[in-house]
Amino acid sequence: MMPTLSAQRSVAERAMTALTLALPVFLLHGRGIAEALIDLTAVLLLWRSGAAREWSWLRLGWMRCALVWWGWLVVCSVPFGPLGIGGWSGLLQAAAVLRLLLFVAALQHCVLIQAAPRRWLRWLLAAACLYLLAQMMLQAVTGANLFGMPRFPDGTLTGPYDKPRAGAPLSRLLLPVMLVAVGFLLQRAGRVRSRVWRWLLRAGSLLPPLLGLTVLVLAGQRMPLLLTLLGLLVAGLLLPRLRVPLLLALMSAPVLVAGSALVAPAGFHHLVTVFDRQIAHFGHSSYGLIYTRALSIAAANPLTGLGFDGFRHGCPVPDYFRDWPPFGPPHGLGGGAAICVQHAHNHYLQALTDAGIVGLVLFCVMVASWLVALSRGLLRPAPAGDDGLLRAWRAGLFAAVFIHEWPIASSSAFTNMPLGGWFFLLLGAGLAEPVASGPGRDRPGSHITAAPLNLKRDRAWLTRRHVPTWCR
């Protein structure tokens, strides 16, 4: 006996929810499994939409922009003539990028429509953030993480890993978690009657950002620290109630960096000495040579680029060995093939080398559409009765997406795991969060308060047999 349409939809929705809630665990440890969870969620969205003949998620504004960018990337990756230097493999990888867009649509349109899965995901993201913080703090104090792995040979902290790659996801996760912690302490300060406790709680609201910045300074990872500071600045502009502790945290950053010269000399060396050398001689640095090669590839293929993974395949081609005067004096054929790496270390240069100027413009439009969707309601004054915690969480997710796509930064490839998985998970969570703008139903764009986690209620939601249809 064939299951009914309602039963098929219920199974698909329950499965997508389970996969999403398992994702943070495997993004921490098990990137291959995490990628499989994302792929399965995307496939289940297509199955559910096909079974129900309901494709309204295709009308989402950001989805249309993203599909146009993806379509152009696929066209540029077709191995025909000057296109698609990566061959059929590059074309398949370009086509597979669609799964990440479908995953975000599944989170916004199906998985996180109800409040219970949103609450569970918030707690899971907070737990992941605290886990990374604890592992890095343990390594800073004892010299080894929980698994016995020491610092990296250059002195930087690795967190729960054997290489220093914990700082990037931590910088994204810290923002929403820190802002909610600050908002909660300020909220409690406004409710107590004792003047002493009120001032203690207000002073304590500075501790979450100070703790996060301290760990990033001790880690000695420049870009995560700089991006976190940028995220705090963005959050301060969006959250007037939190501006004082956030401003004080920003002002404390130079003091923390200076103090690291005494307590963490290796971190200070990476944050100050190496950074100063790279900026002063950017054209001679590895980043300057990589960016020079990317611009050379783009100059030779301005409209279509070289297709997916264009930088990796085009970098060793001698036709692109040239110097770029704005980046410094000649090096002799731009460093040759010795400088070649897997990607251009910048999402916008990656979009340019993959799909040319057209692809870069479409990529910028897609990112702008995400930020516009995430910012709904954040630029307006908070409505009466709003406790500010949901607003702080949404602002933190906006800031996390903002710093991830900040153009003046070195980054991993756009679709690389696990950082790409964290990004698309935070993006989908942000797009699914409701906007506190007035009365309405519990769905994105409607009014809702930041209800706390209720284990009895939410456990019942997770275990009950029938799940109402979420996707309307």
Residue pairs with C-beta under 8 A, 6 or more apart in sequence:
3 11
5 51
5 52
6 469
8 47
8 48
8 51
8 52
9 48
9 51
9 52
9 469
9 471
10 466
10 467
10 469
12 44
12 45
12 47
12 48
12 51
13 48
13 110
13 111
13 467
13 469
13 470
13 471
14 467
15 40
15 44
16 41
16 44
16 45
16 48
16 106
16 110
16 111
17 111
17 117
19 37
19 40
19 41
19 44
20 37
20 41
20 106
20 107
20 111
20 112
20 117
20 121
20 425
21 117
21 120
21 121
21 124
22 37
23 34
23 37
23 38
23 421
23 425
24 121
24 124
24 125
24 127
24 128
24 425
25 124
26 33
26 34
26 37
27 34
27 128
27 169
27 417
27 418
27 421
27 422
27 425
28 128
28 131
28 132
28 160
28 418
29 160
31 417
31 418
31 421
32 417
34 417
34 418
34 421
35 417
35 421
38 99
38 100
38 103
38 421
38 424
39 99
41 102
41 103
41 106
41 111
42 98
42 99
42 100
42 102
42 103
42 106
43 99
44 106
45 57
45 102
45 103
45 105
45 106
45 109
45 110
46 102
48 54
48 110
48 471
49 55
49 57
52 471
54 471
56 109
56 471
56 472
57 63
57 105
57 108
57 109
57 471
58 64
58 67
60 105
60 108
60 109
60 373
61 369
61 372
61 373
62 366
62 369
62 370
62 372
62 373
62 431
63 101
63 105
65 362
65 365
65 366
65 368
65 369
66 101
66 366
66 369
67 101
68 362
68 365
68 366
69 355
69 359
69 362
69 363
69 365
69 366
70 94
70 97
70 98
70 101
72 355
72 358
72 359
72 362
73 94
73 97
73 307
73 308
73 354
73 355
73 359
74 91
74 94
74 95
75 83
75 304
76 83
76 84
76 94
76 304
76 305
76 306
76 307
76 308
76 354
76 355
76 356
76 359
77 83
77 84
77 86
77 90
77 91
77 93
77 94
77 95
77 307
77 308
77 354
78 84
78 91
78 307
79 85
79 86
79 87
79 88
79 90
79 91
79 307
82 301
82 304
83 304
83 306
83 307
84 90
84 91
84 306
84 307
84 308
85 306
85 307
85 310
85 313
85 314
86 93
86 306
86 307
86 308
86 309
86 310
86 312
86 313
90 307
90 308
90 309
90 313
91 307
91 308
93 308
93 309
94 307
94 308
94 354
97 308
97 415
100 415
100 420
100 424
103 424
103 428
104 424
104 427
104 428
104 431
105 428
106 428
107 425
107 428
107 429
107 431
107 432
108 428
108 431
108 432
108 444
109 471
110 470
110 471
111 117
111 428
111 432
111 470
112 118
112 121
112 428
112 429
112 432
112 433
113 432
113 442
113 443
113 444
113 470
113 471
114 442
114 461
114 470
115 442
115 448
115 451
116 457
116 458
116 461
116 462
117 461
118 429
118 432
118 433
119 451
119 452
119 453
119 454
119 458
120 453
120 458
120 462
121 429
122 393
122 429
122 453
123 453
125 173
125 176
125 177
125 425
125 426
125 429
126 177
126 180
128 169
128 173
129 170
129 173
129 174
129 177
130 177
131 160
132 159
132 160
132 166
132 169
132 170
132 173
133 170
133 174
133 211
133 212
133 215
135 145
135 146
135 159
135 160
135 166
136 145
136 157
136 159
136 166
136 170
136 215
136 218
136 219
137 215
137 218
138 144
138 145
138 146
139 145
139 149
139 150
139 151
139 157
139 158
139 159
140 157
140 215
140 218
140 219
140 264
143 150
143 151
144 150
144 151
145 158
145 159
145 160
146 160
147 160
149 158
149 161
149 162
151 157
151 158
151 266
152 158
152 163
152 164
154 220
154 266
154 270
155 220
155 264
155 265
155 266
155 267
155 269
155 270
156 164
156 219
156 220
156 221
156 266
156 267
156 270
157 164
157 166
157 167
157 215
157 218
157 219
157 220
157 221
157 267
158 164
158 165
158 166
159 165
159 166
159 167
159 170
159 219
160 166
164 219
164 220
164 221
165 419
166 219
167 216
167 219
167 221
167 223
167 224
167 225
168 221
168 223
168 224
168 411
168 412
168 419
169 418
169 419
169 422
170 212
170 215
170 216
170 224
171 216
171 224
171 225
171 227
171 228
171 231
171 403
172 400
172 403
172 404
172 422
172 423
172 426
173 400
173 422
173 426
174 212
174 216
174 228
174 231
175 228
175 231
175 232
175 235
175 396
175 397
175 399
175 400
175 403
176 392
176 393
176 395
176 396
176 397
176 399
176 400
176 426
177 208
177 396
178 208
178 209
178 212
178 232
178 396
179 235
179 239
179 242
179 392
179 393
179 395
179 396
179 399
180 389
180 392
180 393
180 396
181 205
181 208
182 205
182 206
182 208
182 209
182 242
182 245
182 246
182 392
183 239
183 241
183 242
183 388
183 389
183 391
183 392
184 389
185 201
185 202
185 204
185 205
185 208
186 201
186 202
186 205
186 241
186 242
186 245
186 388
187 387
187 388
187 389
188 201
189 197
189 198
189 199
189 201
189 202
189 205
190 198
192 198
192 201
202 245
205 242
205 245
206 245
206 248
206 249
209 232
209 245
209 246
209 249
210 249
210 252
210 256
212 228
213 225
213 228
213 229
213 249
213 252
213 253
213 256
214 256
216 224
216 225
216 228
217 225
217 253
217 256
217 257
217 260
217 264
217 267
217 271
218 260
218 263
218 264
218 267
219 225
219 267
220 260
220 264
220 266
220 267
220 268
220 269
220 270
220 271
221 270
222 270
222 271
222 274
222 275
223 409
223 410
223 411
225 253
225 271
226 409
227 403
227 404
227 406
227 409
228 403
229 250
229 253
230 402
230 403
230 406
231 396
231 399
231 400
231 402
231 403
232 246
232 249
232 250
232 399
233 246
233 250
234 398
234 399
234 402
234 403
235 242
235 246
235 392
235 395
235 396
235 399
236 242
236 243
236 246
236 247
236 250
238 378
238 379
238 395
238 398
238 399
239 246
239 388
239 391
239 392
239 395
241 382
241 388
242 392
257 268
257 271
257 272
260 267
260 268
260 271
261 268
261 272
277 285
278 285
278 287
281 288
281 328
282 288
282 327
282 328
283 289
283 292
283 324
283 327
283 328
283 329
283 331
284 328
284 331
286 339
287 345
287 410
288 327
288 328
289 331
289 334
289 335
289 339
290 339
290 341
290 344
290 345
291 324
291 327
291 344
291 345
291 346
291 349
292 322
292 323
292 324
292 327
292 334
292 335
293 311
293 315
293 320
293 321
293 334
293 335
293 339
293 340
294 311
294 344
294 346
294 349
294 350
294 352
294 353
295 324
295 349
296 320
296 321
296 322
296 324
296 334
297 305
297 306
297 310
297 311
297 314
297 315
297 320
297 353
298 305
298 349
298 352
298 353
298 356
298 357
300 319
300 320
301 310
301 353
301 356
302 356
302 357
303 356
303 357
303 358
304 355
304 356
304 358
304 359
305 352
305 353
305 354
305 355
305 356
305 359
306 313
306 314
306 353
306 354
307 354
307 355
308 354
309 343
309 354
310 353
310 354
311 343
311 344
311 349
311 350
311 353
311 354
312 340
312 341
312 342
312 343
314 320
314 353
315 337
315 339
315 340
315 341
316 337
316 340
318 333
320 334
321 333
321 334
321 335
321 336
321 337
322 333
322 334
323 329
323 330
323 331
323 332
323 333
323 334
324 334
342 413
343 350
343 412
343 413
343 416
344 350
344 353
345 410
345 411
345 412
346 407
346 409
346 410
346 411
347 363
347 405
347 407
347 411
347 414
348 360
348 363
348 364
348 407
350 413
350 414
351 359
351 360
351 362
351 363
351 364
351 414
352 359
352 360
355 362
355 363
367 405
370 401
370 405
370 427
370 431
371 398
371 401
371 402
371 405
373 431
374 394
374 397
374 398
374 401
374 427
374 430
374 431
375 398
376 435
376 437
376 445
377 394
377 435
377 436
377 437
378 391
378 394
378 395
378 398
380 437
382 388
382 391
382 436
383 436
383 437
383 438
383 447
386 436
386 449
387 449
387 450
389 450
390 433
390 434
390 436
390 448
390 449
390 450
391 436
393 433
393 450
394 430
394 433
394 435
397 426
397 427
397 429
397 430
397 433
398 430
400 423
400 426
400 430
401 423
401 426
401 427
401 430
403 409
404 411
404 423
404 426
411 419
412 419
412 420
413 420
414 420
431 444
432 444
433 444
434 442
434 443
434 444
434 445
434 446
434 447
434 448
435 444
435 445
435 446
435 447
436 447
436 448
436 449
437 445
437 446
437 447
438 446
438 447
439 446
439 447
440 446
440 447
442 448
443 472
